[in-house]
Amino acid sequence: MNISIITVGKLKEKYLRLGIDEYLKRLSAYAKVEVIEVADEKAPEELSELEMLQVKQKEGERILAKISQDTYVIALAIQGKLASSEELADSLDKLATYGKSKIAFVIGGSLGLSDEVLKRSNEQLSFSRMTFPHQLMRLILVEQIYRAYRINRGEPYHK
């Protein structure tokens, strides 16, 4: 399976990069996983509704340019479906069973995802009703993908 994590912005925090790299290394035994960063849109702190929409649209265009037609897209969104680790594992297993070999998880920027990205997604997934920094969400996501593979293989993993 080929998994892409498409995310807005560069990861600057060394401690997060180290954690992500560790899980990517572990995941290499199960799947080909790549992190694709698209540029975030520079914007002032205070934005009008229209300016926020424009920022999300520009970031969304960059995200959509990285997604091929045959890719199954899972957008991370607060309003998405809540799932347990076991349910995520089951979803990934079913996607593989039904021939979906290209999966993209999409993490938006600080303002979230554009409507166009949400419409392109095959499903929306929420990790919590809480808001997490999008940089931290990368680490949480790769850990959960790793956990899903361990669950699906019946391999032990801490709870």
C-alpha positions in Angstrom: 0.0 0.0 0.0 1.2 3.5 -0.8 0.2 6.1 1.8 0.7 9.8 1.4 0.3 12.3 4.2 -0.3 15.6 2.5 0.1 18.5 4.9 0.2 22.3 4.8 3.4 24.0 6.0 6.9 23.0 6.9 7.6 21.1 10.1 10.1 23.2 12.1 10.0 21.5 15.5 12.9 19.1 15.8 11.2 16.9 18.5 8.2 16.4 16.3 10.4 15.6 13.3 12.3 13.0 15.3 9.1 11.3 16.4 7.6 11.3 12.9 10.8 9.9 11.5 10.8 7.1 14.0 7.3 6.0 13.1 8.0 6.3 9.4 11.0 4.0 9.9 8.8 1.5 11.7 6.1 1.8 9.1 8.5 1.0 6.2 8.1 -2.7 7.1 4.4 -2.5 6.3 3.8 0.2 3.6 5.4 2.9 1.6 4.5 6.1 3.4 5.6 9.6 2.3 5.0 13.0 3.8 4.2 15.7 1.2 4.4 19.3 2.4 2.7 22.0 0.5 3.4 25.7 1.2 1.2 27.5 3.6 -0.3 30.8 2.6 1.3 33.7 4.4 -1.4 35.8 6.1 -1.7 38.4 8.9 -3.0 37.3 12.3 -6.3 39.1 11.9 -8.2 38.0 8.9 -11.7 38.7 7.6 -14.0 35.8 6.7 -13.2 36.4 3.0 -9.5 36.4 3.6 -9.7 33.2 5.5 -11.6 31.6 2.7 -9.0 32.8 0.2 -6.2 31.4 2.3 -7.9 28.0 2.5 -8.6 28.0 -1.2 -5.0 28.7 -2.2 -3.7 26.0 0.2 -6.5 23.7 -1.1 -5.3 24.1 -4.7 -1.8 23.1 -3.7 -3.2 20.0 -1.8 -5.4 18.9 -4.7 -2.4 19.2 -7.2 -0.7 16.4 -5.2 -3.7 14.0 -5.4 -4.1 11.7 -8.4 -7.5 10.5 -9.7 -7.1 7.0 -8.3 -6.2 8.0 -4.8 -8.6 7.3 -1.9 -8.6 10.6 0.2 -9.1 10.8 3.9 -9.4 14.4 5.1 -8.6 15.0 8.8 -11.4 17.4 9.9 -12.9 18.2 13.4 -16.3 17.6 11.9 -15.3 14.2 10.5 -16.3 10.8 11.8 -14.7 9.8 15.1 -13.0 6.4 15.0 -11.1 4.1 17.4 -7.7 2.8 16.6 -9.3 -0.6 15.8 -11.8 1.0 13.5 -9.0 2.9 11.6 -7.2 -0.4 11.3 -10.3 -2.1 10.0 -10.8 0.7 7.4 -7.2 0.5 6.1 -7.6 -3.3 5.9 -10.8 -3.0 3.9 -9.3 -0.5 1.6 -6.4 -2.8 0.8 -8.8 -5.8 0.4 -10.9 -3.8 -2.1 -7.9 -2.8 -4.2 -7.3 0.8 -3.0 -3.6 0.8 -3.0 -3.1 4.6 -3.0 -4.4 6.4 0.1 -3.8 10.1 1.0 -4.4 11.5 4.4 -4.8 15.3 4.2 -4.0 17.7 7.1 -4.9 21.3 6.5 -3.2 24.4 7.7 -4.1 26.4 10.8 -7.4 27.5 9.2 -8.4 24.0 8.2 -9.3 22.6 4.8 -11.0 24.2 1.8 -14.5 23.1 0.7 -12.9 21.8 -2.5 -10.6 19.5 -0.6 -13.4 18.2 1.6 -15.5 17.5 -1.5 -12.7 15.6 -3.1 -12.2 13.5 0.0 -13.8 10.0 0.2 -14.2 10.4 3.9 -13.5 12.8 6.7 -11.9 11.5 9.9 -11.7 13.3 13.2 -9.2 12.3 15.9 -11.0 14.4 18.5 -13.4 17.3 18.9 -10.5 19.1 20.3 -8.2 21.3 18.1 -4.6 20.1 17.7 -1.7 22.0 16.1 -1.5 20.7 12.5 2.3 20.0 13.1 1.4 17.8 16.1 -1.3 16.1 14.1 1.3 14.6 11.8 2.9 12.8 14.6 -0.4 11.5 16.0 -1.5 10.4 12.5 1.7 8.4 11.7 1.5 6.8 15.1 -2.1 5.7 14.5 -1.2 4.4 11.0 1.6 2.3 12.6 -0.8 1.1 15.3 -3.3 0.1 12.7 -0.8 -2.1 10.9 0.2 -3.7 14.2 -3.4 -4.4 15.0 -4.1 -5.8 11.6 -1.1 -8.2 11.8 -2.1 -9.3 15.3 1.3 -8.0 16.6 1.6 -6.7 20.1 1.6 -2.9 20.7 1.2 -1.0 23.9 -2.3 0.3 24.9 
